[in-house]
Amino acid sequence: MLTAHQAFRTLQNVLWAKRLYWVLDIDIRKYFDSIPHSHLRTFLDQRVTDGVIRRMIDKWLKAGAVEDGLLSRTTEGSPQGGVISPCLSNVFLHHVLDEWFETEVKPRLRGECVLVRFADDALMAFDNIDDAKRVLSVLGKRLGRYGLTLHPDKTRLVDFRQQRRQGARHPETDGTSFDFLGLTHVWGRSRNGKNMVRQVTAKDRYARAVAAVTAWCWEHRHRSFRDQHRRLSSMMRGHFAYYGVGGNSRRLRWFANQAVRVWRKWLSRRHRGGGVPWARFNALLARHPLPSVRILHGYAAVSEPLS
């Protein structure tokens, strides 16, 4: 299974080097809550032959969940929060989607196509719109056979062509950009002025990250400066580690600037005599600097293998 950043690189190669610009953005409604245990057990029978491990997996599936002090048991869904949940969910979707796409879909299409998936986030890219529409017309039926449902509003066909007449998208598509694993994919220009696919922090993920910093600073505003600095530094390093991809430095700087402003705001609320002046706050930051913006994942090389 690919890591998230390997999936990003594969997708960037598909769009940039292979020129598959008709993108089918797939969203499965409540995927982790909808996996039927009967189908999952059938797939596990094909992959797991050790009886001890199978009995252990069955116990995980039967464990249920406790909500508001009440234990509820279900016959579908993967146990939320369990270490086995991502693995089981990936096994299920591998049989339902990946194998079907490789063995039954690709041989029937006229052009080239690629499936990129990480957990339940999946995209299909095609070199012509007719193939994309054919797959979209049967995808819902395929998932329905295994108890899954496509989200009618979030599943869409995207016209990701680099150049369009008068900038208009194809009338049978919905949008010209798309989100995948928290990054919005758009066309941009490199420093040399060449067209390239850029990946920037999605607006909802950016807002969620800023909201998390705000909530933590508000809740822990009375803790010592050093404790707050340590925690905020950890949050920022985690954000940069995931979203620090080539071409995303501007939104990383936005996040870093917002984190500083939010922190100063809630530090100021601790003082009845007034807020913390910027001069004093900048002096504190000079002695205890927050992590600087870092790009940890460079641009994908178009020669990298699409595996």
Backbone hydrogen bonds in HBPLUS format (Angstrom, degrees):
<---DONOR---> <-ACCEPTOR-->    atom                        ^
c    i                          cat <-CA-CA->   ^        H-A-AA   ^      H-
h    n   atom  resd res      DA  || num        DHA   H-A  angle D-A-AA Bond
n    s   type  num  typ     dist DA aas  dist angle  dist       angle   num
A0007-ALA N   A0003-THR O   2.98 MM   4  6.22 151.9  2.06 148.4 156.0     1
A0008-PHE N   A0004-ALA O   2.99 MM   4  6.38 146.8  2.10 141.4 150.9     2
A0009-ARG N   A0005-HIS O   3.06 MM   4  6.25 160.9  2.10 141.7 145.7     3
A0010-THR N   A0006-GLN O   2.93 MM   4  6.15 159.6  1.97 148.1 154.0     4
A0011-LEU N   A0007-ALA O   2.94 MM   4  6.08 164.9  1.96 149.7 153.8     5
A0012-GLN N   A0008-PHE O   2.88 MM   4  6.11 157.3  1.94 150.1 156.8     6
A0013-ASN N   A0009-ARG O   2.98 MM   4  6.19 156.7  2.03 148.0 153.7     7
A0014-VAL N   A0010-THR O   2.95 MM   4  6.22 155.6  2.01 148.6 155.8     8
A0015-LEU N   A0011-LEU O   3.01 MM   4  6.26 161.8  2.05 154.2 157.5     9
A0016-TRP N   A0012-GLN O   2.85 MM   4  5.79 158.5  1.89 146.7 153.7    10
A0017-ALA N   A0013-ASN O   2.82 MM   4  5.16 140.3  1.98 128.4 141.1    11
A0018-LYS N   A0013-ASN O   3.21 MM   5  6.67 154.3  2.28 154.4 160.9    12
A0020-LEU N   A0014-VAL O   3.35 MM   6  6.11 163.9  2.38 142.6 146.3    13
A0160-PHE N   A0021-TYR O   2.87 MM 139  4.81 147.5  1.97 171.6 166.2    14
A0022-TRP N   A0126-PHE O   3.15 MM 104  5.06 167.8  2.16 153.7 150.2    15
A0126-PHE N   A0022-TRP O   2.84 MM 104  5.06 152.6  1.91 138.9 148.2    16
A0023-VAL N   A0158-VAL O   3.07 MM 135  5.04 154.3  2.14 147.9 150.1    17
A0158-VAL N   A0023-VAL O   2.72 MM 135  5.04 173.6  1.72 158.8 161.2    18
A0024-LEU N   A0124-MET O   2.66 MM 100  4.99 170.6  1.67 159.4 162.8    19
A0124-MET N   A0024-LEU O   3.05 MM 100  4.99 155.1  2.11 134.8 142.6    20
A0025-ASP N   A0156-ARG O   2.84 MM 131  5.33 154.1  1.90 175.3 172.3    21
A0156-ARG N   A0025-ASP O   3.04 MM 131  5.33 147.3  2.15 140.1 149.6    22
A0026-ILE N   A0122-ALA O   3.20 MM  96  5.55 157.6  2.25 154.4 156.9    23
A0151-HIS N   A0027-ASP O   2.81 MM 124  5.59 174.1  1.81 158.2 157.7    24
A0029-ARG N   A0149-THR O   2.81 MM 120  5.65 154.1  1.87 162.9 171.5    25
A0033-ASP N   A0030-LYS O   3.18 MM   3  5.45 134.8  2.39 103.8 116.1    26
A0034-SER N   A0031-TYR O   2.99 MM   3  5.19 157.7  2.04 109.9 117.2    27
A0078-SER N   A0032-PHE O   2.77 MM  46  5.50 156.0  1.82 159.8 166.3    28
A0077-GLY N   A0035-ILE O   2.52 MM  42  4.42 157.4  1.57 128.7 136.4    29
A0040-LEU N   A0036-PRO O   3.08 MM   4  6.30 163.3  2.11 152.0 157.4    30
A0037-HIS N   A0075-THR O   3.14 MM  38  5.77 169.1  2.15 142.1 141.7    31
A0041-ARG N   A0037-HIS O   2.87 MM   4  5.96 159.6  1.91 148.0 152.3    32
A0042-THR N   A0038-SER O   3.22 MM   4  6.45 147.3  2.33 137.9 146.5    33
A0043-PHE N   A0039-HIS O   3.05 MM   4  6.42 156.7  2.11 152.7 157.9    34
A0044-LEU N   A0040-LEU O   2.90 MM   4  6.18 155.8  1.96 149.7 157.3    35
A0045-ASP N   A0041-ARG O   2.95 MM   4  6.13 144.0  2.08 142.3 150.9    36
A0046-GLN N   A0043-PHE O   3.07 MM   3  5.34 137.0  2.26 101.7 113.2    37
A0047-ARG N   A0044-LEU O   3.03 MM   3  5.10 141.7  2.18 100.2 111.4    38
A0048-VAL N   A0044-LEU O   2.75 MM   4  5.54 165.6  1.77 164.5 164.6    39
A0054-ARG N   A0050-ASP O   3.06 MM   4  6.34 158.8  2.10 151.7 158.3    40
A0055-ARG N   A0051-GLY O   2.97 MM   4  6.13 159.5  2.02 147.1 151.9    41
A0056-MET N   A0052-VAL O   3.04 MM   4  6.29 151.0  2.13 144.4 152.6    42
A0057-ILE N   A0053-ILE O   2.93 MM   4  6.22 154.8  2.00 150.2 156.7    43
A0058-ASP N   A0054-ARG O   2.94 MM   4  6.20 157.9  1.99 149.8 155.9    44
A0059-LYS N   A0055-ARG O   3.07 MM   4  6.31 146.6  2.18 140.6 149.0    45
A0060-TRP N   A0056-MET O   3.12 MM   4  6.50 150.6  2.21 144.0 151.5    46
A0061-LEU N   A0057-ILE O   2.98 MM   4  6.33 158.8  2.03 152.6 158.2    47
A0062-LYS N   A0058-ASP O   2.96 MM   4  6.14 145.4  2.08 144.0 153.2    48
A0063-ALA N   A0059-LYS O   3.00 MM   4  5.92 114.6  2.44 137.8 152.5    49
A0063-ALA N   A0060-TRP O   3.24 MM   3  5.17 151.2  2.33  97.6 106.1    50
A0065-ALA N   A0072-SER O   2.98 MM   7  5.53 156.0  2.04 152.6 158.9    51
A0072-SER N   A0065-ALA O   2.89 MM   7  5.53 165.8  1.91 158.3 162.5    52
A0067-GLU N   A0070-LEU O   2.94 MM   3  5.32 157.1  1.99 151.7 149.7    53
A0070-LEU N   A0067-GLU O   3.00 MM   3  5.32 164.9  2.02 113.3 118.1    54
A0082-GLY N   A0079-PRO O   3.37 MM   3  5.72 163.9  2.40 122.6 125.2    55
A0085-SER N   A0082-GLY O   3.20 MM   3  5.36 150.0  2.30 103.3 111.7    56
A0088-LEU N   A0084-ILE O   2.99 MM   4  6.20 170.2  2.00 165.5 168.1    57
A0089-SER N   A0085-SER O   2.96 MM   4  6.02 165.3  1.99 156.5 161.0    58
A0090-ASN N   A0086-PRO O   2.99 MM   4  6.05 150.5  2.07 140.9 148.5    59
A0091-VAL N   A0087-CYS O   3.00 MM   4  6.26 159.0  2.05 151.4 156.8    60
A0092-PHE N   A0088-LEU O   3.02 MM   4  6.25 162.3  2.05 150.8 155.1    61
A0093-LEU N   A0089-SER O   3.11 MM   4  6.31 169.9  2.12 148.9 151.1    62
A0094-HIS N   A0090-ASN O   2.89 MM   4  5.94 141.3  2.04 143.9 154.7    63
A0095-HIS N   A0091-VAL O   3.33 MM   4  6.62 156.2  2.39 148.3 151.6    64
A0096-VAL N   A0092-PHE O   3.07 MM   4  6.31 162.2  2.10 149.0 154.7    65
A0097-LEU N   A0093-LEU O   2.82 MM   4  5.46 163.4  1.85 139.3 144.8    66
A0098-ASP N   A0093-LEU O   3.39 MM   5  6.89 155.0  2.46 144.5 151.1    67
A0099-GLU N   A0094-HIS O   2.97 MM   5  6.25 165.0  1.99 175.5 176.4    68
A0101-PHE N   A0097-LEU O   2.89 MM   4  5.98 157.2  1.95 152.5 158.7    69
A0102-GLU N   A0098-ASP O   3.06 MM   4  6.34 160.8  2.10 154.2 158.8    70
A0103-THR N   A0099-GLU O   2.92 MM   4  5.95 166.2  1.94 155.3 159.1    71
A0104-GLU N   A0100-TRP O   2.93 MM   4  5.37 154.2  2.00 137.1 144.6    72
A0105-VAL N   A0100-TRP O   3.19 MM   5  6.55 146.5  2.30 148.9 155.5    73
A0106-LYS N   A0101-PHE O   3.00 MM   5  6.13 167.7  2.01 168.1 167.4    74
A0108-ARG N   A0105-VAL O   2.98 MM   3  5.52 144.6  2.11 116.2 126.6    75
A0109-LEU N   A0106-LYS O   3.25 MM   3  5.44 165.3  2.27 111.6 116.0    76
A0127-ASP N   A0112-GLU O   3.23 MM  15  5.84 135.3  2.44 165.8 163.8    77
A0114-VAL N   A0125-ALA O   2.99 MM  11  5.37 148.5  2.09 146.4 155.8    78
A0125-ALA N   A0114-VAL O   2.91 MM  11  5.37 161.2  1.95 154.6 160.8    79
A0116-VAL N   A0123-LEU O   2.90 MM   7  5.34 168.0  1.92 157.8 161.8    80
A0123-LEU N   A0116-VAL O   2.86 MM   7  5.34 153.8  1.93 154.3 163.0    81
A0118-PHE N   A0121-ASP O   2.87 MM   3  5.34 161.2  1.90 157.5 163.9    82
A0121-ASP N   A0118-PHE O   3.01 MM   3  5.34 156.5  2.07 139.4 136.5    83
A0133-LYS N   A0129-ILE O   2.95 MM   4  6.20 156.9  2.00 153.5 158.5    84
A0134-ARG N   A0130-ASP O   3.04 MM   4  6.26 153.2  2.11 146.2 153.5    85
A0135-VAL N   A0131-ASP O   3.06 MM   4  6.31 163.0  2.09 154.1 157.4    86
A0136-LEU N   A0132-ALA O   3.02 MM   4  6.20 161.7  2.05 147.7 153.2    87
A0137-SER N   A0133-LYS O   3.02 MM   4  6.14 146.4  2.14 142.1 150.1    88
A0138-VAL N   A0135-VAL O   3.14 MM   3  5.45 141.2  2.30 104.6 114.9    89
A0139-LEU N   A0135-VAL O   2.87 MM   4  5.83 133.6  2.08 152.5 166.4    90
A0142-ARG N   A0138-VAL O   3.05 MM   4  6.34 157.3  2.10 153.3 159.7    91
A0143-LEU N   A0139-LEU O   3.04 MM   4  6.33 167.7  2.06 159.3 161.0    92
A0144-GLY N   A0140-GLY O   2.90 MM   4  5.96 150.5  1.98 141.2 150.4    93
A0145-ARG N   A0141-LYS O   3.19 MM   4  6.42 138.9  2.36 144.1 151.8    94
A0146-TYR N   A0143-LEU O   3.00 MM   3  5.49 150.0  2.09 111.6 120.5    95
A0148-LEU N   A0143-LEU O   3.00 MM   5  4.98 160.2  2.04 139.4 133.8    96
A0147-GLY N   A0144-GLY O   3.22 MM   3  5.05 162.4  2.25 110.0 107.4    97
A0155-THR N   A0151-HIS O   3.08 MM   4  5.71 149.7  2.18 147.9 151.9    98
A0174-ASP N   A0157-LEU O   2.65 MM  17  5.70 169.0  1.66 172.0 175.4    99
A0159-ASP N   A0175-GLY O   3.18 MM  16  6.47 156.7  2.24 166.9 160.0   100
A0167-GLY N   A0164-ARG O   3.00 MM   3  4.90 163.8  2.03 121.6 117.8   101
A0168-ALA N   A0165-ARG O   3.05 MM   3  6.01 168.3  2.06 132.0 132.0   102
A0173-THR N   A0170-HIS O   3.06 MM   3  5.56 161.2  2.10 124.9 125.7   103
A0185-HIS N   A0178-PHE O   2.80 MM   7  5.62 169.6  1.81 171.1 171.9   104
A0180-PHE N   A0183-LEU O   2.85 MM   3  5.41 156.6  1.90 147.9 154.3   105
A0183-LEU N   A0180-PHE O   3.23 MM   3  5.41 163.0  2.26 109.1 114.3   106
A0202-ALA N   A0182-GLY O   2.99 MM  20  5.47 171.3  2.00 140.3 137.5   107
A0184-THR N   A0200-VAL O   2.64 MM  16  5.26 157.9  1.69 168.9 167.5   108
A0200-VAL N   A0184-THR O   2.98 MM  16  5.26 162.3  2.01 148.6 151.2   109
A0186-VAL N   A0198-ARG O   2.99 MM  12  5.36 162.2  2.02 150.7 156.5   110
A0198-ARG N   A0186-VAL O   2.72 MM  12  5.36 169.6  1.74 168.8 171.0   111
A0188-GLY N   A0196-MET O   2.82 MM   8  5.45 163.8  1.85 167.7 172.4   112
A0196-MET N   A0188-GLY O   2.89 MM   8  5.45 153.2  1.96 144.0 144.8   113
A0190-SER N   A0194-LYS O   2.79 MM   4  5.29 155.9  1.85 147.7 155.1   114
A0193-GLY N   A0190-SER O   2.96 MM   3  5.15 160.7  2.00 109.8 114.3   115
A0206-TYR N   A0202-ALA O   2.91 MM   4  6.16 156.1  1.96 156.5 164.1   116
A0207-ALA N   A0203-LYS O   2.95 MM   4  6.15 165.2  1.97 150.6 154.3   117
A0208-ARG N   A0204-ASP O   2.94 MM   4  6.06 150.3  2.03 138.6 147.2   118
A0209-ALA N   A0205-ARG O   2.95 MM   4  6.12 154.1  2.02 144.5 150.8   119
A0210-VAL N   A0206-TYR O   3.04 MM   4  6.33 162.9  2.07 153.6 157.6   120
A0211-ALA N   A0207-ALA O   2.93 MM   4  6.05 156.3  1.98 144.7 151.9   121
A0212-ALA N   A0208-ARG O   2.95 MM   4  6.16 146.3  2.06 143.1 151.7   122
A0213-VAL N   A0209-ALA O   3.14 MM   4  6.46 154.6  2.20 146.0 151.9   123
A0214-THR N   A0210-VAL O   2.93 MM   4  6.19 160.8  1.97 150.5 156.3   124
A0215-ALA N   A0211-ALA O   2.89 MM   4  6.05 164.2  1.91 149.2 153.1   125
A0216-TRP N   A0212-ALA O   3.04 MM   4  6.17 159.0  2.09 143.8 149.6   126
A0217-CYS N   A0213-VAL O   2.94 MM   4  6.09 167.5  1.96 153.7 157.4   127
A0218-TRP N   A0214-THR O   2.98 MM   4  6.11 156.5  2.03 149.8 156.2   128
A0219-GLU N   A0215-ALA O   3.01 MM   4  6.10 166.1  2.03 147.2 151.2   129
A0220-HIS N   A0216-TRP O   2.95 MM   4  5.98 149.4  2.04 149.8 157.4   130
A0223-ARG N   A0220-HIS O   3.16 MM   3  5.57 167.1  2.18 114.8 118.4   131
A0228-GLN N   A0224-SER O   3.04 MM   4  6.34 164.8  2.06 156.2 160.1   132
A0229-HIS N   A0225-PHE O   2.85 MM   4  6.04 158.8  1.90 150.9 157.5   133
A0230-ARG N   A0226-ARG O   2.93 MM   4  6.10 157.0  1.99 146.8 152.5   134
A0231-ARG N   A0227-ASP O   3.10 MM   4  6.34 162.8  2.13 150.0 153.8   135
A0232-LEU N   A0228-GLN O   2.91 MM   4  6.05 170.9  1.91 157.0 159.8   136
A0233-SER N   A0229-HIS O   2.95 MM   4  5.95 156.6  2.01 144.6 151.3   137
A0234-SER N   A0230-ARG O   3.17 MM   4  6.37 151.6  2.25 139.9 147.0   138
A0235-MET N   A0231-ARG O   3.01 MM   4  6.35 156.5  2.07 150.6 156.8   139
A0236-MET N   A0232-LEU O   2.93 MM   4  6.14 160.2  1.97 152.8 157.6   140
A0237-ARG N   A0233-SER O   2.95 MM   4  6.10 160.4  1.99 148.0 153.5   141
A0238-GLY N   A0234-SER O   3.02 MM   4  6.18 156.0  2.08 145.5 151.9   142
A0239-HIS N   A0235-MET O   3.05 MM   4  6.28 151.3  2.13 141.9 149.6   143
A0240-PHE N   A0236-MET O   2.94 MM   4  6.19 165.1  1.97 154.6 157.9   144
A0241-ALA N   A0237-ARG O   2.88 MM   4  5.98 147.2  1.99 143.1 152.6   145
A0242-TYR N   A0238-GLY O   3.31 MM   4  6.52 143.9  2.44 140.9 147.6   146
A0243-TYR N   A0239-HIS O   2.90 MM   4  5.95 166.8  1.92 162.9 163.7   147
A0244-GLY N   A0240-PHE O   2.81 MM   4  4.68 124.8  2.12 127.6 132.4   148
A0245-VAL N   A0243-TYR O   2.81 MM   2  5.64 136.0  2.01 108.0  94.5   149
A0296-LEU N   A0244-GLY O   2.90 MM  52  5.29 125.7  2.20 123.0 135.7   150
A0297-HIS N   A0244-GLY O   2.86 MM  53  6.05 146.7  1.97 164.8 167.9   151
A0248-ASN N   A0245-VAL O   3.12 MM   3  5.76 150.5  2.21 147.9 146.8   152
A0246-GLY N   A0297-HIS O   2.76 MM  51  6.14 130.7  2.01 161.5 163.2   153
A0252-LEU N   A0248-ASN O   3.17 MM   4  6.39 147.5  2.28 149.2 159.0   154
A0253-ARG N   A0249-SER O   2.94 MM   4  6.16 151.2  2.02 147.2 154.1   155
A0254-TRP N   A0250-ARG O   2.99 MM   4  6.35 149.6  2.08 143.0 152.0   156
A0255-PHE N   A0251-ARG O   3.05 MM   4  6.24 159.6  2.09 140.8 145.2   157
A0256-ALA N   A0252-LEU O   2.96 MM   4  6.24 161.9  1.99 148.2 153.2   158
A0257-ASN N   A0253-ARG O   2.86 MM   4  6.03 164.4  1.89 154.0 157.8   159
A0258-GLN N   A0254-TRP O   2.91 MM   4  6.12 159.8  1.96 150.9 156.8   160
A0259-ALA N   A0255-PHE O   2.89 MM   4  6.09 156.6  1.94 152.1 158.5   161
A0260-VAL N   A0256-ALA O   3.14 MM   4  6.40 153.5  2.21 145.4 151.6   162
A0261-ARG N   A0257-ASN O   3.04 MM   4  6.32 163.1  2.07 151.0 155.2   163
A0262-VAL N   A0258-GLN O   2.86 MM   4  6.01 164.9  1.88 155.0 159.0   164
A0263-TRP N   A0259-ALA O   3.00 MM   4  6.06 160.5  2.03 143.1 148.9   165
A0264-ARG N   A0260-VAL O   3.02 MM   4  6.24 164.4  2.05 151.0 154.9   166
A0265-LYS N   A0261-ARG O   2.99 MM   4  6.16 156.1  2.04 145.1 152.1   167
A0266-TRP N   A0262-VAL O   3.13 MM   4  6.45 161.6  2.17 156.3 158.3   168
A0267-LEU N   A0263-TRP O   2.97 MM   4  6.13 144.6  2.09 147.3 157.8   169
A0268-SER N   A0264-ARG O   2.94 MM   4  6.07 149.0  2.04 146.6 154.3   170
A0270-ARG N   A0267-LEU O   3.19 MM   3  5.65 159.3  2.24 108.9 115.3   171
A0271-HIS N   A0268-SER O   3.17 MM   3  5.72 166.5  2.19 116.6 120.7   172
A0274-GLY N   A0271-HIS O   3.45 MM   3  5.74 168.1  2.47 107.3 109.9   173
A0281-PHE N   A0277-PRO O   2.92 MM   4  6.17 163.7  1.95 154.4 159.8   174
A0282-ASN N   A0278-TRP O   2.76 MM   4  5.85 161.9  1.79 152.7 156.9   175
A0283-ALA N   A0279-ALA O   3.10 MM   4  6.26 144.8  2.23 136.4 145.8   176
A0284-LEU N   A0280-ARG O   3.01 MM   4  6.38 148.4  2.11 145.3 153.7   177
A0285-LEU N   A0281-PHE O   2.95 MM   4  6.30 153.3  2.02 147.4 155.0   178
A0286-ALA N   A0282-ASN O   2.90 MM   4  6.10 140.1  2.06 138.9 149.6   179
A0287-ARG N   A0283-ALA O   3.26 MM   4  6.57 144.8  2.39 139.9 147.4   180
A0288-HIS N   A0284-LEU O   2.80 MM   4  6.00 145.8  1.92 145.0 156.3   181
A0304-GLU N   A0301-ALA O   3.01 MM   3  5.61 170.9  2.01 122.9 125.2   182
